[in-house]
Amino acid sequence: MKFSEYQKEAKKTIQEYIQGKETNKIVPFLGLIGEAGSVITELKKNLRDGSTYTKYKNKLQEELGDVLWYISTIATENGLLLEEIATDNLDKIKDRFGIEQSKNFIIFDEDYPVSEQFPREFEVEFIVLKDDGKDKVRVMNNTTGKQLGDDITDNSHKEDGYRFHDIFHFGYVAFLGWSPVIRKLMGIKRKSSEATDEIEDGARAAITEELVSLYIYNFAVDHQLFKYSNNVDTEVLKTIQKLVSGIEVKNCTQKQWETAIINSYKVFDELKSNNGGRVLVSIKNKRLIYLGKS
């Protein structure tokens, strides 16, 4: 049975209550709470009685059916279509938890000259230098032999390793095919398109990227820098999507962002632990690999 057919038939059984129209709209919400409790009760009975509770599946199916009826009724009374709710929910779940496939990976610079494209695979090296008693990090593109940007410190009152944070930008390159920050450092802004150069590769996009990185880092600090985790809080991922909603990377899924974040932080930990080292950035294989020190 299709959801549309179910909702149509379920609508015929909606009851009118004597208290009036507003009560009629509230009762299904209260009913949903009650039926959700009935579902939990079935779980309790099954845990308590084990295999002796032979009607568990039948009763669970019945209670879930009641939950579905209340959901359908709430949708009907609020002008929503159950079929559209189901479709939108699947899209949302796939965005968050769907297994990444090549079709989800957008090559944002594919239609631009090769000179304006990210190399599909290259090696960078994080070199730690001492300057006036402070540790600074210099990032070298080992593929070209050129330095990328200026030497940087933690820019903080306490030493926290943020001087290695460029690895997050390289993670965006590897797993999202995107990073206006690295694009500028590598001198491959897409100047053949005035609009792209200004909007996608310009200062605002780069600031947004730095903001996203700092936002993630502040969250990561309270979660041991994802050292023992393979997940990122869904609300964090939603916030990131809102922050980038006006630029090309808006098309990346929450799952892609999560993959980029977790893998970047694994390499970040390696760089901190080893005080630098070489990293392979691979767009073609969607990987970020710590290669060790020279």
C-alpha positions in Angstrom: 0.0 0.0 0.0 1.2 3.5 -0.9 1.4 6.1 1.8 -1.0 8.3 -0.1 -3.6 5.5 -0.1 -3.1 4.8 3.6 -3.5 8.5 4.4 -6.7 8.7 2.4 -8.2 5.7 4.1 -7.0 6.8 7.6 -8.6 10.2 7.1 -12.0 8.5 7.0 -11.6 7.3 10.5 -10.6 10.6 12.1 -13.0 11.4 15.0 -14.6 14.7 15.9 -14.6 15.5 19.6 -17.3 17.5 21.4 -14.8 20.0 22.8 -14.3 21.5 19.4 -12.0 22.1 16.5 -8.8 23.0 18.4 -9.1 20.0 20.6 -9.5 17.8 17.6 -6.0 19.0 16.4 -4.4 18.4 19.8 -5.7 15.0 20.6 -3.7 13.1 17.8 -0.4 14.6 19.3 -1.4 13.2 22.7 -2.4 9.9 21.1 1.0 9.7 19.4 2.7 10.1 22.8 0.5 7.4 24.3 1.1 4.9 21.4 4.9 5.5 21.5 4.7 4.5 25.2 2.8 1.3 24.1 5.6 0.5 21.7 8.1 0.8 24.6 5.9 -1.4 26.8 6.2 -4.1 24.2 10.0 -3.8 24.3 9.8 -4.1 28.1 7.7 -7.3 27.9 10.1 -8.8 25.4 13.2 -8.0 27.5 11.4 -9.3 30.6 9.9 -12.5 29.3 12.3 -13.3 26.4 11.2 -16.2 24.1 8.2 -17.0 26.3 6.6 -13.8 25.0 5.5 -15.3 21.7 3.2 -12.5 20.6 5.9 -9.9 20.6 6.2 -9.3 16.9 2.4 -9.3 16.4 1.8 -6.8 19.2 4.7 -4.7 18.1 3.3 -4.5 14.6 -0.1 -3.5 16.0 1.3 -0.8 18.2 3.5 0.6 15.3 0.4 0.6 13.2 -1.3 2.8 15.8 1.7 5.2 15.8 1.4 5.4 12.0 -2.3 6.3 12.2 -1.6 9.2 14.6 1.3 10.4 12.4 -1.0 10.2 9.4 -3.8 12.1 11.2 -1.4 14.8 12.4 -0.2 15.2 8.8 -3.8 15.4 7.4 -5.0 17.9 9.9 -2.0 20.1 9.2 -2.2 19.9 5.4 0.8 17.7 4.9 1.1 14.6 2.7 2.5 11.5 4.3 4.2 10.5 1.1 6.1 13.8 0.9 7.0 13.5 4.6 8.5 10.0 3.9 10.3 11.2 0.7 11.8 14.2 2.5 12.9 12.1 5.4 14.7 9.6 3.2 16.5 12.5 1.5 17.5 13.8 4.9 18.7 10.5 6.2 20.7 9.8 3.0 22.3 13.2 3.3 23.4 12.4 6.9 24.2 8.7 6.8 24.2 7.6 3.2 27.3 5.7 2.0 29.4 7.9 -0.1 29.4 7.1 -3.8 31.4 8.7 -6.6 28.2 10.4 -7.9 28.0 12.4 -4.7 31.4 13.8 -5.2 31.3 17.0 -7.3 34.5 18.2 -9.0 33.9 21.9 -8.7 36.7 22.9 -11.1 36.3 20.1 -13.7 35.2 22.5 -16.4 38.0 25.0 -15.8 41.5 25.1 -17.4 44.0 22.7 -15.9 46.0 25.6 -14.6 42.9 26.5 -12.4 42.3 23.0 -11.1 43.4 21.3 -7.9 46.0 18.7 -8.7 44.2 15.4 -8.4 46.9 14.2 -6.1 49.8 16.0 -4.4 52.1 15.9 -1.3 52.5 18.5 1.3 54.9 18.7 4.2 54.4 20.4 7.6 57.8 21.6 8.8 58.2 22.9 12.4 60.6 25.8 12.9 61.8 27.6 16.0 61.4 31.4 16.0 62.1 33.4 19.1 61.2 30.5 21.3 57.9 29.8 19.5 57.1 26.9 17.2 56.1 27.9 13.8 54.8 25.7 11.0 55.8 26.0 7.4 53.7 24.2 4.8 55.5 23.1 1.6 54.0 21.7 -1.5 56.5 18.8 -2.1 55.1 18.2 -5.5 56.2 21.7 -6.7 58.7 22.6 -4.1 56.9 25.8 -3.3 55.9 27.1 0.2 52.2 27.5 0.7 51.4 30.7 2.7 53.3 32.2 5.6 54.8 30.4 8.6 52.2 30.3 11.3 52.0 29.9 15.1 49.1 28.8 17.2 47.9 32.4 17.4 46.7 31.6 20.9 47.7 32.3 24.5 48.1 28.6 25.0 49.9 26.0 22.9 47.2 23.9 21.3 48.6 22.7 18.0 46.3 24.9 15.9 49.5 25.9 13.9 48.8 22.6 12.0 45.2 23.6 11.2 45.9 23.9 7.4 45.4 20.2 7.4 41.7 20.8 7.7 41.7 22.8 4.5 43.6 20.0 2.7 40.9 17.7 4.1 38.3 19.8 2.4 40.3 19.5 -0.8 40.6 15.7 -0.6 37.0 14.9 0.5 35.0 17.8 -0.8 37.0 19.0 -3.8 36.8 22.4 -2.3 38.9 25.0 -0.5 39.1 28.7 -1.5 41.9 29.0 1.1 44.2 26.4 -0.5 43.2 27.5 -4.0 44.6 30.9 -3.2 47.7 29.5 -1.6 48.4 27.3 -4.6 47.7 30.2 -7.0 44.9 28.3 -8.9 42.0 30.7 -8.4 39.5 30.3 -11.3 40.2 33.7 -12.9 38.8 32.6 -16.2 35.4 33.2 -14.8 35.0 36.6 -13.1 32.0 35.6 -11.1 33.6 32.4 -9.9 36.8 34.2 -9.0 34.9 36.8 -7.0 32.3 34.6 -5.3 33.6 31.1 -5.0 37.3 31.8 -4.7 37.1 35.3 -3.2 37.7 36.6 0.3 34.2 36.0 1.6 34.4 32.3 0.7 37.8 32.0 2.3 36.6 33.7 5.5 33.6 31.3 5.5 36.0 28.4 5.2 38.2 29.6 8.1 35.0 30.2 10.2 33.8 26.7 9.5 37.3 25.3 10.5 37.3 27.3 13.8 33.7 26.4 14.6 34.5 22.7 14.2 37.7 23.1 16.2 35.9 24.7 19.1 33.5 21.8 19.1 36.2 19.2 18.7 38.1 20.6 21.8 35.3 19.4 24.0 35.3 16.0 22.2 39.0 15.1 22.5 39.6 16.4 19.0 37.7 13.4 17.6 40.6 11.1 18.6 38.3 8.3 19.7 35.3 9.1 17.5 34.1 8.4 14.0 31.0 10.7 14.3 30.3 14.4 14.3 27.2 15.8 16.0 24.3 16.2 13.5 23.6 19.7 14.7 27.2 20.7 14.0 26.9 19.4 10.5 23.6 21.3 10.0 25.3 24.5 11.1 28.1 24.0 8.7 25.6 23.5 5.8 24.0 26.8 6.8 27.3 28.6 6.9 28.2 27.5 3.4 24.6 27.7 1.9 25.6 30.6 -0.4 28.6 28.9 -2.1 29.2 25.9 -4.3 30.1 23.5 -1.4 26.4 23.7 -0.3 25.9 20.6 -2.4 28.0 18.5 -0.2 26.2 16.1 2.1 26.5 15.9 5.9 28.1 12.5 5.4 30.8 14.0 3.2 31.4 16.8 5.7 31.6 14.2 8.5 34.1 12.1 6.5 36.3 15.2 5.8 36.3 16.3 9.4 37.0 12.9 11.0 39.8 12.0 8.6 41.4 15.5 8.8 41.5 15.3 12.6 43.1 11.8 12.5 45.9 13.4 10.4 45.9 16.5 12.6 46.6 14.2 15.6 49.5 12.5 13.6 51.0 15.9 12.8 50.8 17.0 16.4 52.2 13.8 17.8 55.1 13.7 15.4 55.7 17.4 15.3 55.1 17.7 11.6 55.4 15.4 8.6 54.3 14.6 5.0 50.7 14.2 3.9 49.3 12.9 0.7 46.2 14.8 -0.5 44.3 12.8 -3.0 41.1 14.0 -4.7 41.0 11.1 -7.2 40.9 8.6 -4.3 39.2 10.9 -1.8 41.9 10.2 0.8 44.2 12.2 3.2 47.1 10.1 4.3 49.9 10.8 6.8 53.1 9.6 5.3 55.5 10.2 8.2 58.5 12.5 8.5 61.2 12.9 5.9 
